[in-house]
Amino acid sequence: SLDRCGVEMNFSVALWFYRIAWEPAILFFRCAAFLKLFPRWRLAERLGENWPGTSSHPTLWLHAASLGECKGLWSLAQTLDDLPMSFVFTTNTDAGLKLLSEKIIASQNASRYQAVLAPPDHPRWIRRFMRHFNVSGLILFEVELWPHFILTVRGAEKPVFWISARLTPKAKKRYSAFPGATRKLLESMEWIQTQSKEETEILIKWGAQNISTGIDWRGLHYLNHLGQHDALSWEERNGVAFTSLHSDEISSVMAAIESVRVKFPVFIFPRKLEELSCFDKAFLKLGFRRHSVDPNHSLLIIDSFGRVPEYLGRCHVAVIGGSFVPRGGHNLWEPLLAETSLVMGPHNSNQTYLVNRLKENALLKITGSSLSPETLGKSAIDPGPACRSFVASEKERFRENAAVLKERLGTYF
């Protein structure tokens, strides 16, 4: 059936309610943009004000949620650079847009790229976006399934791809709660490439048809941009790094830190600098100092950004924050490329692909919700050779998956 905006939609109560709910939302957005309300939302830009100039070339639309995903999205686009197309990126956040804009400015082919905040998930605005940028296909990245993005592009007989697809615990609950809508969206995809076999199997049960297991494209960003920073040899390394630690994880790692601080230097990297007072309260009494006060101390709370690689090169083990509470775990690539031993808590849904691959290669220890000091000792075996071999194999997997994607896109561009 066709809704009144001409978008093809098989009957689904959930999609019907979703479609209707957007009407008052759009009216509100237009009024708020006209009155210049809620400036942080940048509604006028999302509704098409000051979009960059139109493109005369076929354009691939690539969409990602926020900053972390945009890093992977940019690296994905670079692997497609030799195809005869232009690219328009959309994201939901200012931070993601800032990153993409900076990448475009620094690119040798800047004229082929444009980046804007994502339009509302409403058929009229998506069709307007498609006409303006001459969109000939859409790539959704990781967790972003916007129903009208998918259905409107498919209604215009353009392909939709879901690349580096992953399912967070919240996404699994949401999509399984609306089986009819989920099936319709999955059946509309030209191709889905997931990060794990588990996700592939789940999506097939939900109705996905043209699907295969691939890789986590976000990793290519780190392989392209990270490396060792004056790293010590394994014999010289002696330290424990806690990267991207949240304040509500302190209780899970406190006993381990109290134990190992008398044996090794310990470097704690808070995930959020606004939580520094919580770290001060917990660790200053144990002899820790802030980096800004005493940078040469052996027990440090690192209170500035950008120093993780510097300290990882001194450490024999890195503990990954965001994994001792249900946040899914944070960056594993930095310590992997620094060739340290890796330790992670039980919550690692953000990086299912990399976690599974590292476990297969015996490069990662998964602990319980409370960190044991025994997991932080120094291995007698240098993990460096195994890390380098793993990275080389991942680079080859990226090349193989890029070739498959380019072959599929070549049918349309």
N, C-alpha and C positions, 0 to 999 in steps of 0.2 A: 504494500500500500504506500501511497505518497502522503506525507504531511502537507500542510498548507504552504510550506516553503519549498516544496518540491523535493525533499530529501527522502530517498527510498528507505523505509524502515519496516521490516517484518514485525508482526505484532509482538510486543513485549510490554507488559504493564510498567515495568521499571523504566524502560526507555521512554515510554509515553509520559510518565510523570516527570522524568528528568527533562524532557523537551519542554513541557509546560512550565516547569519551574524557572527556566531561563528567561521567560518573557518579562516578568516583573524585575528580575535581576538586571536585565539589559536596560530597562527603563530607568532604574535607579542609577546605573552606571552612567548613562547619558546625562541625566540631570546633575549628578555629582561632578562629572567632568566639566559641564557647562558652568557650574557655580564654583569650580576650582576647589572642591572639597576633597579631603583625604589625599593630599598631594603625594604621600608616600606610595600610594597605590598606582600612581601614574596612569590614571584611567584614560586620559585623552590619547596618550601614546598607544595604549592597548586597543583603543577604538579606531586607530588609523591616522591620528593627527601626526604630521611630520614623518610619515614613513619615507624612507629613502626612495630615490627614483626607480621607476619601473624597469624591468629587465626585458630585453628582446629575445633572450636565449631561453631554452628550456631550463627550468630551475628545479632543483631538488630541495624540498623543505625538510629540515632536520630539527627535531624538537627534543629538549631534555628539561628536566625539572629545575635543577639549581646548580650551584658552583661545581660540586664534585662530578656530577654527570656531564656538565659542559666540558670539562677537561677531556673526558673520554670521547665526547661527541666531536670535538675539534680534531682529535687524533684520528678518529674514524674518517672524517671528511678529507684529511690529508692523504689517506690511502686511496681515495677516489679521485684525486686531483687530475689524473690524466684522462678522465672521462669528459666528453664534450658537453658540459653542463655548467650552470652557475649554481650557487648555494645560498639559501637563506636560512639562518638559524633563528629559532625562537626559544625562549626560556621564561620561567615564571618569576625569576628573582633579579634584583639589581646586580647582585654579586656575579651571577652567571652572565648577565649581559655585559658587565664590565670586562670580565675575562675574555669573552668572545670578541668584543670590540678591540681590545688590546692585541689579541692574536691576529685579527684581520689587518690592523694598521701595520703590524710587523711583517706581514706576509708579502712574499714577492708577487703574488697574484691577487692583491687586495681588491681589485676591481671585480673579481668573480664572487666575492663574498659580501653578504649583508647580514646584520643581526638586529633584531628588535625584540621587545617584550611580546609574549604570546598573546594573540587576540582572544577574546572570550570564546568559550566553546559553544557557539551559537551559529547555526547554518548561514545566516545572512552575513555575519562578519567573516566567517571562514571563506565563503565564496568571494567576498570582496578582497580578502587577503590573497586568495589564489589568483584572481584576475590581475591584481596589482603586481604581483611578483612572478606571474606566468608560471605557476606551480604545475609541474608535470609528474610529481610523485612525492610521497611523504615517508620519512623514516622516524619512527618513535623509538626513543632510547630508554632502556632499562625498565622503569616502572610506570611510564606515562601512557595510560590508555584513556584518552579523552573521546567519548562516544561520537560527538559531532565532528571532531577532527577526522575520525576514521570514516564515518558514514558519508560525510559531505565529499571528501576526496574520492571515495569509491563511487559515489553517485555521479561524479564527473568523469567516471571511467578512467581514473588514474590509480596507479598501484600504491598500496600501503604496506610498509615493511615494519616489523617490530624486531629491532636488533639489540643484542646483548640483554635480552629479556630476562628479568628475574622477578620472583614473587616474594615479597616481604610477608611476614606473618599477618599483618593487617590486610594486605592485598588478597591473600588467600581467603580470609574470612569474608571480605567485601565481595569478591567475584563469585565465590561459592554460594553466597546468599541470594544472588540474582542469576540463576543458571540460564534463563532464556536470553537475557541481555548479553551475558558473557559469551554464549554460543554465537549470537549474531555478530558480535564484534570480532571474535576469533575467526569465524568463517569468512569475514570480509578481508582478512589479511592475505596479501599476495605471498608472503613468506614470513615465518617467525624463526629467529635464531636465538636459542636460549643459552644460559650460562651453565646449566647442569642437566644431567639425565633426569633427575627428580622433577625439575620444572617442566621438562619436555613431556614426561609421562602424565603429570597433572593437567597440562594444557590439552593434551590429546583427549583425556577423559572429559574435559569441558567442551570439546568441539573443534579444537585446532586441527587443521588438515595438512597444510604444507609447512612442515616444521622440522627442524633439526637442532642438534646440540652443538654449540660452538664454544665461544670464549667470552671473557669479561673484557670488553673493549676499553674499559677505563685503564686497564693495566698498561696499554700502549703509551699512554701519556707519561707514565713513570719510566718506562723503558726508554722513551725518547728524551726525557728531560732530567733524569736523576742519574747519579753515579757516586762513586766514593769520593769523600772529601778528606784527603790526607789521612786515610784510614791506617791504623797501626797493624802490624802483623798479628797473627793469632796468638803467638807467644807473648806479645806485649800487651794484649788486651786484658783489661781487668776492670769491669764495671757493669752495672745493671741500669738500663734505661726503662722508664715507665712512660710510654708515649701516649698522648691524647687522653689523659686520665680525667675522669669526671669526679666531682666532689662526692657524689653518692657511691663511688666505688672505693673510697678510702678505707672503709671498714673491711672490705673484702681483701685488701692487700696489706693492711697495717701490720699484721703479725709477721708476714714475710719480710717486710721492710725493716721492722725492728730487729729481726734476726740477721739479715744479710748486711746491714749497715756497718757492723763491726768487722766484716770480712772484706767488703768491696766498696768502692765508690758507688753512690746511687744518685741518679739524675732523674728528677720527676718533671714531666712536661704537662702542666694542666691543659686540658682541652679548651677551657674558656678562661681568659685572663680575669674576667669579672668574678671568678670564684677563688681568686688568690687568697683572700682572707681565710677561707675554709682550709686551704693547704697550710697557711701560716699557723693556724690554730692547732692543726694536727701534727705538724712536723718540726716546727722551730724548737719545740721542747725536746726533740730527739737529736738536736745538734745540727739540723739543716740550716742553710742560709739561702737567701735569695741571690740569684745570679747577678742582679744589678748591684748588690751590696758587696759580695765577696766571690768573684767569678772563679777563683782558683781553689775554692773549698772543695772537699771531696764529697760532700753531701749537699746537693743543690736542688732548689726549686727554680726551674728556668722560667723567668717572668718576662720573656720577650719571644716573638715569633722568629722563625727562620733558622734556628740553631740545632734542629733535630739531627741533620746529617753530620754536623761537626761532632756531636757527642756520641752518636751511634758508632762512629769510627773508632772510638775508644773502648766500646763495651763488648762483652762476650755474650750478652743476652739482652733481648728487648721484650718487654711485656706490653701487649697491645691493649690500650684503653678502649672503653666502650663495649668490652666483652664480658665484664663482670656484673653488668646490669643489662636489662633488655634493650640495648641500643644497636645491636648488630655487629659491633666491632668496627674499628677504624683502620687506617692505612697499614697494610702489611708489606707493600712494595718497598717503602723506604728502608726498613730494617733488612728485608731480603737482599736488596741491592747493596746494603752496607755489609752483608755477609756475616750477620750475627745469628745466634740461635734465636728461635722464635717461640714465644709462649703466649697463649691466648686463653681467655675464659670460655665458658660454655655458650655465650651468646654471640654467634658469628654469622647471622643470616644476611648481613650486608655484603658478605664476600664469599658466598657459597662456593663459587667456582674456584677461587684461589685457595680457600681453605682445603677443599677436597684434593686439589692438585698437590698442595704442599704436604698434606698427610700421606698421600700416595708415595711421595718421595722422601718420607721420614724427615721432613724439614720443619715440622711444626708440632708442638706439644699443646694439647687441649687439656685444661685443668678443670676442676670444679669451681663452684661459685666463690670459694675461699682459696686464695693462692697459698700454696705450700712453699716454704723456703727451699726445700730439696730440689725444686724445679729450676732454681736460679743459679745452681752451681755451674762451674765452667767445664765444658766437655773436653775430654782429652783429644777428641778428633776435631780438627779444623773444619767447620762447615763451608768454608770458602769454595773449594772445588765443586761441591754438590750444588751450592747456590749458583755458581757460574754456569754449570751444566744445565740447571733448571731454567735459568734466564735464556740461555741459547735455544732451548727447546721451545720456550714460550714465544720467542721471536719467530720461530719457524711456524708455529701454530697461527700466529697473527697473519703471516704471509699467506698461508693456505686459506684461512677464512676470508681474507680480503679478496683473494682471487675468486672465491665462490660468489661473494656479494657483487663484485664487479661484473661477473658473468650474468647474474640475474638482472642487474640494473641495465646492462648493455642491451637487453631486449627492448627497453623503453627509451633509452637515450642514445 
